[in-house]
Amino acid sequence: MLAMIAGCKKDGPTNNPITPGQSAYQVDLSTDKAAYYPGDRVMFTISKTIPGTVKVRYRRQSTTLREDALTGTSWEWVAPSDDYTGYLVDLYERVGDSDKVYGSIAVDVSSDWAKFPRYGFLSAFGQMSTAAIEDVVANLNRHHINGLQFQDWHFKHHQPLAGSAANPADNWKDIANRDNYRSTVNGYISAAHNRNMKAMFYNLAMGALNDAAADGVQEQWYMFKDRSHGVKDLHPLPKPPFKSDIYLTDPSNAVWQQYLAARNNDVYSVFDFDGFHIDQLGDRGAEYDYAGNSINLAAAYLPFVEAMKAASPGRQLVMNAVNQYGQQNSIAASPVDFLYTEVWSPNEGYKDLATIIQNNDLFAGGLKKTVLAAYMDYAVADNQGWFNTPGVLLTDAVIFAFGGAHLELGEHMLGKEYFPNNNLQMKDDLKQALVRYYDFMVAYQNLLRDGGTFTTAPVSCTNGKLLLNNWPPQSGSVSVVAKDLGNKQVLHLINFANAAHLNWRDTNGNQTMPLTIQNAAIQFTSAKPVTKIWVASPDTDHGVAHPVAFTQNGNTVNFNLPVLQYWDMVVIEN
């Protein structure tokens, strides 16, 4: 959705604590692509030479597939043939009885990005050098972002391409009168494709500017607030800087669908976009067509998406369900590649994020994954400042644990629905933590996002180190999110023990950092014999999985949890 606030940028301070269990000597790893096809060559690079006898370890969950001696600062690995699989590659050496881990990086081997979508954005298309474009895309690549939403890249909502298909413009003004350049849009598309990222162009399903009649948009295509077509529905925008309000057409009108589909095909003839990211504006109340008939706007999105697919069958589609408006029985049933929800009040609690993801799984029969556009530190983003690291990480922990992804990363992190707003910057601790969190989401995607049933688990702490409760979260306790995958049980432990509040948006940026808990004695009930327990966390030891000792007497299983900061994942193998 559009908003009215743009922003400025300034440099941030350094705040780089070492997380529990993390080596003080760290090395940054990178790969050449965000995702790979089975059998692809994966190129790894490290930032500096590591002293000592270091090995490269390739793991699928807790299973080591192979190890090689580290020689030099770059090397190749042939991706395994299994499709839709996540791996963690770490650098370590054996020191005494333990592993010293220097760094890690995840690898996603997936032939279709929509299986595990990790969506980012772009929001500024002024004149840019190739190097500047590559810097932005390389950072997104390090977070394994496999699709990009190009927001406000276009000329007009009803005529996204500036110029014509035969003679496209070199530059144009966007809705906010910013200068956009064809060379920059093309440069971003090319850079994304080089990293195996998809490029999706943004536009509304039903937008027209005040000069739309001159471009062929008919009065009969609009939505009206009265039965006598006297008052068009519109989304008002301040002028300046915006060049027009946005007048809303009827997305179920077949002639409007044909008009916009033709304009989209003009776009595809000039730009190598992979598909159309479709936006809406949520529940608009009573709406009428030109003839005075009521419009069921939520239901209108199914035929709209179907028309876009029919007009451009080789292109991919994603549609925003604003606060779930139109999701059930309409968008979820349409030929979109995954589900996308922009989250607003009253869905402000951590529990609401989980509910939306679980509902989307239900609506799509588990076949389409969810991306949430959930804007952090919303009130703080009215002015220049900093994102609050604990709020962001707790929100991501909840979204990732329930199998979703978070639209938050582009040229900057999102704090507002108007994506060019970059008032808030990330401190160094958040920048480094997010790399680990996205590595974790990819490395363990088959546990996080690839089936399973959420359950409740009889779990307790027997030495008083923490208080546990089954989801949803409660103030003063660590929440347990349990998931049954047949031969594995997963317990996500998310630390709200000293949380300032349970509002995911952290509107005023005052969420508190969780106190680190060590050596908590955990007891749970398992009807099946347990063969192995291991723990992994994005907060500890670069996400590397570690086995833990346990005992089982009948159905009662006991083990010690070494450390918990924000989020631990305990995997029980049967």
C-alpha positions as CSV (number, residue, x, y, z in Angstrom):
1,M,0.0,0.0,0.0
2,L,1.0,3.6,-0.5
3,A,1.9,6.0,2.2
4,M,2.9,9.6,2.3
5,I,6.3,9.8,4.0
6,A,9.7,9.7,2.3
7,G,12.9,9.6,4.3
8,C,16.6,10.3,4.6
9,K,19.6,8.2,5.4
10,K,22.6,8.5,7.7
11,D,25.3,6.2,9.0
12,G,24.8,4.1,12.0
13,P,26.9,3.3,15.1
14,T,28.8,0.1,15.7
15,N,27.2,-2.3,18.2
16,N,28.7,-5.8,17.6
17,P,28.3,-8.1,20.6
18,I,29.5,-11.7,20.4
19,T,26.5,-14.0,20.8
20,P,26.6,-16.9,23.2
21,G,28.8,-19.7,21.9
22,Q,30.0,-17.7,18.9
23,S,33.7,-17.6,18.1
24,A,35.5,-14.3,18.6
25,Y,37.5,-15.0,15.4
26,Q,34.9,-14.8,12.6
27,V,35.1,-14.9,8.9
28,D,32.4,-13.8,6.4
29,L,31.3,-16.3,3.7
30,S,29.4,-15.6,0.5
31,T,28.0,-17.6,-2.4
32,D,27.5,-16.5,-6.0
33,K,23.7,-17.0,-6.1
34,A,20.7,-16.8,-3.8
35,A,19.5,-20.3,-4.8
36,Y,20.7,-23.2,-7.0
37,Y,19.3,-25.9,-9.2
38,P,20.2,-29.5,-8.4
39,G,23.7,-30.2,-9.7
40,D,24.7,-26.6,-10.0
41,R,28.2,-25.5,-9.1
42,V,28.1,-23.4,-5.9
43,M,30.9,-20.8,-5.6
44,F,32.1,-19.9,-2.1
45,T,34.3,-17.0,-1.0
46,I,35.6,-16.1,2.4
47,S,36.7,-12.7,3.5
48,K,40.1,-13.6,4.9
49,T,42.5,-16.5,5.4
50,I,41.9,-18.5,8.5
51,P,44.9,-19.7,10.4
52,G,45.2,-23.4,11.6
53,T,43.8,-26.6,10.2
54,V,40.3,-25.7,9.1
55,K,37.8,-27.9,7.4
56,V,34.7,-27.1,5.2
57,R,31.8,-29.2,6.5
58,Y,28.6,-29.7,4.4
59,R,25.5,-30.5,6.4
60,R,21.9,-31.4,5.8
61,Q,20.3,-30.6,9.1
62,S,22.5,-32.5,11.6
63,T,23.9,-34.9,9.1
64,T,27.4,-34.3,7.8
65,L,27.5,-35.1,4.0
66,R,31.2,-34.5,3.5
67,E,34.2,-32.6,4.8
68,D,37.1,-31.1,2.9
69,A,40.3,-29.3,4.0
70,L,40.0,-25.5,3.5
71,T,42.6,-24.3,1.0
72,G,42.5,-20.7,-0.1
73,T,39.7,-18.2,0.1
74,S,37.4,-19.6,-2.7
75,W,36.2,-23.0,-3.7
76,E,33.4,-24.9,-5.5
77,W,30.8,-27.5,-4.4
78,V,28.5,-29.4,-6.7
79,A,25.0,-29.1,-5.3
80,P,23.4,-32.4,-4.5
81,S,20.6,-33.8,-6.8
82,D,17.9,-33.5,-4.2
83,D,15.5,-30.7,-5.1
84,Y,14.0,-28.3,-2.6
85,T,16.6,-28.9,0.1
86,G,18.5,-26.6,2.5
87,Y,22.1,-27.1,3.6
88,L,24.5,-25.4,6.0
89,V,28.2,-25.1,5.1
90,D,30.5,-24.2,8.0
91,L,34.2,-23.7,8.6
92,Y,35.5,-25.3,11.7
93,E,38.5,-27.0,13.4
94,R,38.6,-29.4,16.2
95,V,40.0,-27.9,19.4
96,G,40.2,-30.4,22.3
97,D,36.8,-32.0,22.7
98,S,34.8,-29.4,20.8
99,D,34.4,-27.7,17.4
100,K,35.6,-24.1,16.9
101,V,33.3,-22.7,14.3
102,Y,34.6,-19.7,12.3
103,G,31.6,-19.0,10.1
104,S,28.8,-20.6,8.1
105,I,26.5,-20.0,5.2
106,A,23.4,-21.7,3.9
107,V,22.7,-23.0,0.5
108,D,19.2,-23.4,-1.0
109,V,18.9,-26.0,-3.8
110,S,15.5,-25.4,-5.3
111,S,14.3,-25.3,-8.9
112,D,11.4,-23.0,-8.1
113,W,11.7,-20.0,-5.9
114,A,8.0,-20.2,-4.9
115,K,8.6,-23.4,-2.9
116,F,10.6,-21.4,-0.3
117,P,10.0,-17.7,-1.2
118,R,12.3,-15.1,0.4
119,Y,11.1,-11.8,-0.9
120,G,13.0,-8.5,-0.9
121,F,12.3,-5.2,-2.5
122,L,13.7,-2.3,-4.5
123,S,12.4,1.2,-4.2
124,A,14.7,3.8,-6.0
125,F,15.5,3.8,-9.7
126,G,17.4,7.0,-10.2
127,Q,20.7,7.1,-12.2
128,M,22.9,4.4,-10.7
129,S,26.2,2.9,-11.7
130,T,26.6,-0.8,-12.3
131,A,28.7,-1.1,-9.2
132,A,26.1,0.6,-7.0
133,I,23.4,-1.7,-8.3
134,E,25.6,-4.7,-7.7
135,D,26.3,-3.6,-4.1
136,V,22.6,-3.6,-3.3
137,V,21.9,-7.0,-5.0
138,A,25.0,-8.6,-3.5
139,N,23.8,-7.7,0.0
140,L,20.4,-9.2,-0.8
141,N,22.1,-12.2,-2.2
142,R,24.0,-12.7,1.1
143,H,20.5,-13.0,2.8
144,H,19.5,-15.5,0.1
145,I,16.7,-13.3,-1.1
146,N,15.3,-15.1,-4.2
147,G,12.8,-12.6,-5.4
148,L,12.6,-8.8,-5.7
149,Q,9.5,-6.6,-5.7
150,F,10.2,-3.4,-7.8
151,Q,8.0,-0.9,-6.0
152,D,7.0,2.4,-7.8
153,W,9.3,1.7,-10.7
154,H,6.5,2.5,-13.1
155,F,5.3,5.6,-14.9
156,K,1.6,5.6,-14.2
157,H,-0.6,3.0,-12.5
158,H,-2.8,2.7,-15.6
159,Q,0.1,2.9,-18.0
160,P,3.2,1.4,-16.2
161,L,5.5,1.7,-19.2
162,A,6.7,5.2,-20.1
163,G,6.7,5.7,-23.8
164,S,5.7,2.8,-26.0
165,A,6.8,-0.8,-26.5
166,A,8.4,0.3,-29.8
167,N,9.9,3.4,-28.3
168,P,10.3,3.2,-24.6
169,A,11.3,6.3,-22.6
170,D,14.8,6.5,-21.2
171,N,13.5,8.1,-18.0
172,W,10.2,9.2,-16.4
173,K,8.6,10.6,-13.3
174,D,7.0,8.1,-10.9
175,I,3.9,8.7,-8.7
176,A,6.0,10.8,-6.3
177,N,7.7,12.8,-9.1
178,R,11.0,11.0,-8.6
179,D,13.2,10.4,-11.6
180,N,13.3,6.8,-12.7
181,Y,15.7,5.4,-15.4
182,R,15.3,2.5,-17.8
183,S,19.0,1.7,-17.5
184,T,18.6,1.3,-13.7
185,V,15.5,-0.9,-13.9
186,N,17.2,-3.0,-16.5
187,G,20.4,-3.1,-14.5
188,Y,18.6,-4.3,-11.4
189,I,16.8,-7.0,-13.4
190,S,20.0,-8.2,-14.9
191,A,21.8,-8.2,-11.6
192,A,19.0,-10.1,-10.0
193,H,18.9,-12.8,-12.7
194,N,22.7,-13.2,-12.4
195,R,22.1,-14.2,-8.8
196,N,19.1,-16.5,-9.6
197,M,16.6,-14.0,-8.2
198,K,13.2,-13.3,-9.7
199,A,12.3,-9.7,-10.6
200,M,8.6,-8.8,-10.0
201,F,7.1,-5.5,-11.1
202,Y,4.8,-3.8,-8.7
203,N,1.5,-2.2,-9.6
204,L,-2.1,-1.9,-8.2
205,A,-4.8,-4.2,-9.5
206,M,-7.1,-1.2,-9.9
207,G,-5.3,2.1,-10.1
208,A,-5.6,5.1,-12.5
209,L,-4.3,8.6,-12.3
210,N,-6.1,11.8,-13.1
211,D,-5.1,11.8,-16.8
212,A,-6.2,8.3,-17.4
213,A,-9.0,9.3,-19.8
214,A,-6.5,10.6,-22.3
215,D,-4.8,7.2,-22.2
216,G,-8.0,5.3,-22.9
217,V,-9.4,4.5,-19.5
218,Q,-13.2,4.6,-19.6
219,E,-15.6,5.9,-17.0
220,Q,-17.4,2.6,-17.0
221,W,-14.4,0.8,-15.5
222,Y,-14.2,2.7,-12.2
223,M,-15.6,1.9,-8.8
224,F,-17.9,4.4,-7.2
225,K,-19.1,5.2,-3.7
226,D,-22.7,5.8,-4.9
227,R,-25.1,4.0,-7.1
228,S,-25.4,6.9,-9.6
229,H,-21.6,6.9,-10.5
230,G,-21.2,10.4,-9.1
231,V,-18.3,9.8,-6.8
232,K,-15.3,7.8,-7.8
233,D,-13.5,5.9,-5.1
234,L,-9.9,7.2,-4.7
235,H,-6.8,6.9,-2.6
236,P,-5.7,10.5,-1.8
237,L,-2.1,11.5,-1.9
238,P,-0.5,14.8,-0.8
239,K,0.5,17.1,-3.7
240,P,3.4,17.8,-3.7
241,P,5.2,15.5,-4.0
242,F,2.7,13.1,-5.5
243,K,1.5,13.9,-9.0
244,S,-2.0,12.6,-8.6
245,D,-4.5,10.9,-6.4
246,I,-5.1,7.2,-7.4
247,Y,-8.6,6.6,-8.7
248,L,-9.8,3.0,-8.3
249,T,-11.1,0.9,-11.1
250,D,-13.2,-2.3,-10.7
251,P,-10.8,-5.3,-10.8
252,S,-13.7,-7.6,-11.8
253,N,-14.5,-5.5,-14.9
254,A,-13.4,-7.7,-17.8
255,V,-12.6,-4.7,-20.1
256,W,-10.4,-3.1,-17.5
257,Q,-8.6,-6.5,-17.1
258,Q,-8.0,-6.6,-20.8
259,Y,-6.7,-3.0,-20.9
260,L,-4.3,-3.6,-18.0
261,A,-3.1,-6.9,-19.3
262,A,-2.2,-5.3,-22.6
263,R,-0.3,-2.6,-20.7
264,N,1.5,-5.3,-18.8
265,N,2.5,-7.1,-22.0
266,D,4.0,-3.7,-23.2
267,V,6.1,-3.9,-20.0
268,Y,7.2,-7.4,-20.7
269,S,8.2,-6.5,-24.2
270,V,10.7,-3.9,-22.9
271,F,11.8,-5.3,-19.5
272,D,12.7,-8.9,-18.6
273,F,10.5,-9.0,-15.6
274,D,9.5,-12.4,-14.3
275,G,6.1,-11.4,-13.2
276,F,3.6,-9.0,-11.7
277,H,3.3,-8.2,-8.0
278,I,-0.3,-7.1,-7.6
279,D,-1.3,-4.7,-4.9
280,Q,-4.7,-3.6,-3.5
281,L,-5.9,-1.2,-0.8
282,G,-7.8,-3.5,1.6
283,D,-11.5,-3.3,2.5
284,R,-13.0,-0.2,0.9
285,G,-16.5,-0.5,2.3
286,A,-19.4,-0.4,-0.1
287,E,-18.5,-0.1,-3.7
288,Y,-20.6,0.1,-6.9
289,D,-19.9,-0.2,-10.6
290,Y,-21.0,2.3,-13.2
291,A,-24.5,0.7,-13.5
292,G,-25.1,0.9,-9.8
293,N,-24.5,-2.7,-9.0
294,S,-22.7,-3.7,-5.7
295,I,-19.1,-4.9,-6.2
296,N,-17.9,-7.8,-4.1
297,L,-14.3,-6.5,-4.0
298,A,-12.8,-9.4,-2.1
299,A,-14.2,-11.9,-4.6
300,A,-13.1,-9.8,-7.6
301,Y,-9.4,-10.7,-7.1
302,L,-9.8,-14.3,-8.3
303,P,-11.0,-13.4,-11.8
304,F,-8.5,-10.5,-11.9
305,V,-5.5,-12.8,-11.2
306,E,-6.9,-15.4,-13.6
307,A,-7.1,-12.8,-16.3
308,M,-3.5,-11.7,-15.7
309,K,-2.3,-15.3,-15.9
310,A,-4.3,-15.9,-19.1
311,A,-2.9,-12.8,-20.8
312,S,0.7,-13.6,-19.8
313,P,0.8,-17.4,-19.1
314,G,4.6,-17.6,-18.8
315,R,4.8,-15.0,-16.1
316,Q,4.5,-15.4,-12.3
317,L,2.0,-13.7,-10.0
318,V,1.9,-12.6,-6.4
319,M,-0.9,-10.6,-4.8
320,N,-1.0,-8.6,-1.6
321,A,-3.9,-9.6,0.7
322,V,-4.0,-6.4,2.8
323,N,-4.7,-7.7,6.4
324,Q,-6.0,-10.9,4.7
325,Y,-8.6,-9.0,2.7
326,G,-9.6,-11.3,-0.2
327,Q,-7.2,-14.0,0.8
328,Q,-9.6,-16.8,1.5
329,N,-11.5,-18.3,-1.4
330,S,-10.2,-15.6,-3.8
331,I,-6.5,-14.8,-3.8
332,A,-5.4,-18.1,-2.3
333,A,-7.5,-20.0,-4.9
334,S,-6.0,-18.0,-7.8
335,P,-2.9,-18.8,-9.8
336,V,-0.5,-16.8,-7.5
337,D,2.8,-18.5,-6.8
338,F,2.7,-17.9,-3.1
339,L,0.7,-16.0,-0.5
340,Y,1.6,-12.5,0.6
341,T,-0.1,-10.6,3.5
342,E,0.5,-7.0,4.5
343,V,-0.2,-7.0,8.2
344,W,-2.1,-4.2,10.0
345,S,-4.1,-3.5,13.2
346,P,-5.7,-5.3,14.9
347,N,-3.2,-8.1,14.0
348,E,-0.5,-6.5,16.2
349,G,0.4,-9.4,18.5
350,Y,3.1,-12.1,17.8
351,K,0.3,-14.6,18.0
352,D,-1.5,-12.9,15.1
353,L,1.5,-13.4,12.8
354,A,1.4,-17.1,13.5
355,T,-2.4,-17.2,12.9
356,I,-2.1,-15.5,9.5
357,I,0.6,-18.0,8.4
358,Q,-1.4,-21.0,9.6
359,N,-4.6,-19.7,8.0
360,N,-2.8,-19.2,4.7
361,D,-1.5,-22.7,4.9
362,L,-5.1,-23.9,5.4
363,F,-6.5,-21.7,2.6
364,A,-4.0,-23.0,0.1
365,G,-4.0,-26.6,1.3
366,G,-0.4,-26.3,2.4
367,L,0.7,-25.8,-1.2
368,K,1.6,-22.1,-1.1
369,K,4.0,-20.5,1.3
370,T,3.5,-17.2,3.0
371,V,5.5,-13.9,3.0
372,L,4.4,-11.2,5.5
373,A,4.9,-7.5,4.8
374,A,5.2,-6.5,8.4
375,Y,6.7,-3.0,9.0
376,M,8.8,-2.7,12.2
377,D,9.2,0.3,14.5
378,Y,6.4,2.1,12.8
379,A,6.1,5.2,14.9
380,V,9.9,5.6,15.2
381,A,10.1,5.5,11.4
382,D,8.4,8.9,11.2
383,N,11.8,10.4,12.0
384,Q,15.4,9.5,11.5
385,G,16.7,6.9,13.8
386,W,17.5,3.2,14.3
387,F,15.7,-0.1,14.2
388,N,15.4,-1.8,17.6
389,T,17.3,-5.0,17.2
390,P,15.4,-7.1,19.8
391,G,12.0,-6.3,18.2
392,V,13.1,-7.2,14.7
393,L,14.7,-10.5,15.8
394,L,11.8,-11.7,17.9
395,T,9.4,-10.9,15.1
396,D,11.6,-12.8,12.6
397,A,11.9,-15.7,15.0
398,V,8.1,-16.0,15.2
399,I,7.6,-15.7,11.4
400,F,10.4,-18.1,10.6
401,A,9.4,-20.7,13.2
402,F,5.9,-20.9,11.8
403,G,7.2,-21.3,8.2
404,G,6.8,-17.8,6.9
405,A,9.2,-15.2,5.4
406,H,9.4,-11.5,6.2
407,L,9.5,-8.8,3.5
408,E,11.9,-6.4,5.2
409,L,15.1,-6.1,3.2
410,G,15.9,-4.0,0.1
411,E,18.3,-1.1,-0.3
412,H,17.4,-0.6,3.4
413,M,15.1,-2.2,6.0
414,L,11.4,-1.4,5.9
415,G,9.7,0.7,8.5
416,K,6.8,2.0,6.4
417,E,4.5,0.8,3.7
418,Y,5.9,3.5,1.4
419,F,9.1,1.5,0.6
420,P,11.3,4.5,-0.3
421,N,11.1,5.6,3.4
422,N,14.5,4.9,4.8
423,N,14.4,7.0,8.0
424,L,15.5,4.1,10.1
425,Q,18.9,2.3,9.8
426,M,20.2,-0.9,11.1
427,K,22.9,-1.0,13.7
428,D,25.8,-3.4,13.2
429,D,24.4,-6.0,15.6
430,L,21.2,-6.2,13.7
431,K,23.0,-6.4,10.3
432,Q,25.1,-9.3,11.5
433,A,22.2,-11.1,13.2
434,L,20.0,-10.9,10.1
435,V,22.6,-12.7,8.1
436,R,22.5,-15.5,10.6
437,Y,18.7,-15.6,10.8
438,Y,18.4,-15.8,7.0
439,D,21.1,-18.5,6.9
440,F,19.1,-20.4,9.5
441,M,15.8,-20.1,7.6
442,V,17.5,-21.5,4.5
443,A,19.6,-24.2,6.1
444,Y,16.7,-25.7,8.0
445,Q,13.9,-24.9,5.5
446,N,12.8,-28.5,5.3
447,L,12.0,-28.4,9.0
448,L,10.6,-24.9,9.0
449,R,8.7,-24.7,5.7
450,D,8.2,-28.1,4.3
451,G,5.2,-29.7,5.9
452,G,4.5,-31.0,9.3
453,T,1.7,-30.4,11.8
454,F,1.8,-27.9,14.6
455,T,0.8,-29.4,18.0
456,T,1.1,-28.7,21.7
457,A,3.8,-30.4,23.6
458,P,4.0,-31.4,27.3
459,V,7.3,-29.7,28.1
460,S,8.6,-28.2,31.3
461,C,11.8,-27.0,32.9
462,T,12.8,-28.9,36.0
463,N,15.6,-26.7,37.4
464,G,13.8,-23.4,37.5
465,K,16.0,-21.7,34.8
466,L,13.0,-20.7,32.7
467,L,9.2,-20.8,32.6
468,L,7.7,-22.6,29.6
469,N,4.3,-22.2,28.0
470,N,2.8,-23.6,24.8
471,W,2.0,-21.1,22.1
472,P,0.6,-18.3,22.1
473,P,3.2,-16.3,24.0
474,Q,2.8,-15.1,27.5
475,S,4.7,-12.3,29.2
476,G,7.4,-13.6,31.5
477,S,7.9,-17.0,29.8
478,V,9.5,-18.9,27.0
479,S,7.0,-20.0,24.4
480,V,7.1,-23.5,22.9
481,V,6.0,-24.0,19.3
482,A,5.8,-27.7,18.7
483,K,5.7,-29.4,15.3
484,D,5.3,-33.0,14.3
485,L,7.1,-34.2,11.1
486,G,6.5,-37.9,11.6
487,N,10.0,-39.2,12.3
488,K,11.0,-35.9,13.9
489,Q,9.5,-33.6,16.5
490,V,10.6,-30.0,16.6
491,L,10.4,-27.7,19.6
492,H,10.9,-24.0,18.9
493,L,11.7,-22.1,22.1
494,I,11.1,-18.3,21.7
495,N,12.3,-16.2,24.6
496,F,9.7,-13.7,25.8
497,A,10.8,-14.2,29.4
498,N,11.7,-10.5,29.9
499,A,9.9,-9.0,26.9
500,A,8.6,-5.4,27.3
501,H,5.4,-6.3,25.4
502,L,4.0,-8.8,23.0
503,N,3.5,-6.4,20.1
504,W,5.4,-7.7,17.0
505,R,5.6,-4.3,15.3
506,D,7.5,-2.9,18.3
507,T,5.9,0.4,17.3
508,N,7.9,2.6,19.6
509,G,11.1,0.6,19.4
510,N,11.2,-0.4,23.1
511,Q,11.3,-4.2,23.0
512,T,13.9,-5.5,25.3
513,M,16.8,-7.9,24.6
514,P,16.1,-11.3,26.1
515,L,18.2,-12.4,29.0
516,T,20.4,-15.3,28.0
517,I,19.4,-18.5,29.7
518,Q,22.0,-21.3,30.2
519,N,21.8,-25.0,31.1
520,A,18.0,-25.2,31.5
521,A,16.9,-28.8,32.3
522,I,14.1,-29.7,29.9
523,Q,11.7,-32.5,30.3
524,F,9.1,-33.6,27.8
525,T,6.9,-36.6,27.0
526,S,7.4,-38.7,23.9
527,A,5.3,-41.7,23.0
528,K,8.0,-42.8,20.6
529,P,11.6,-44.0,21.4
530,V,14.0,-41.1,20.9
531,T,17.2,-41.9,19.0
532,K,18.8,-38.4,18.9
533,I,18.3,-34.8,20.1
534,W,20.1,-31.9,18.6
535,V,19.8,-28.1,19.0
536,A,20.5,-25.3,16.5
537,S,20.0,-21.5,16.9
538,P,20.6,-18.5,14.7
539,D,21.9,-16.9,17.9
540,T,24.6,-19.4,18.7
541,D,27.6,-20.9,16.9
542,H,26.7,-19.6,13.5
543,G,23.5,-21.8,13.4
544,V,25.5,-25.1,13.5
545,A,23.6,-28.1,14.9
546,H,24.9,-29.7,18.1
547,P,23.8,-33.0,19.6
548,V,22.7,-33.0,23.2
549,A,22.8,-35.9,25.7
550,F,19.4,-37.1,26.9
551,T,17.8,-39.8,29.0
552,Q,14.5,-41.6,28.3
553,N,12.6,-43.5,31.0
554,G,9.3,-44.7,29.5
555,N,7.7,-41.7,27.9
556,T,9.7,-39.2,29.9
557,V,12.7,-37.6,28.2
558,N,15.2,-35.3,29.9
559,F,18.0,-33.1,28.4
560,N,19.9,-29.9,29.2
561,L,19.5,-26.9,26.9
562,P,22.9,-25.4,26.6
563,V,21.9,-21.8,25.9
564,L,18.9,-19.8,24.8
565,Q,18.9,-16.1,23.8
566,Y,16.1,-15.3,21.3
567,W,15.3,-18.6,19.6
568,D,16.4,-22.2,19.8
569,M,15.2,-25.1,17.6
570,V,15.3,-28.5,19.4
571,V,14.9,-31.5,17.0
572,I,13.9,-34.8,18.5
573,E,14.5,-37.7,16.1
574,N,12.5,-40.9,16.6
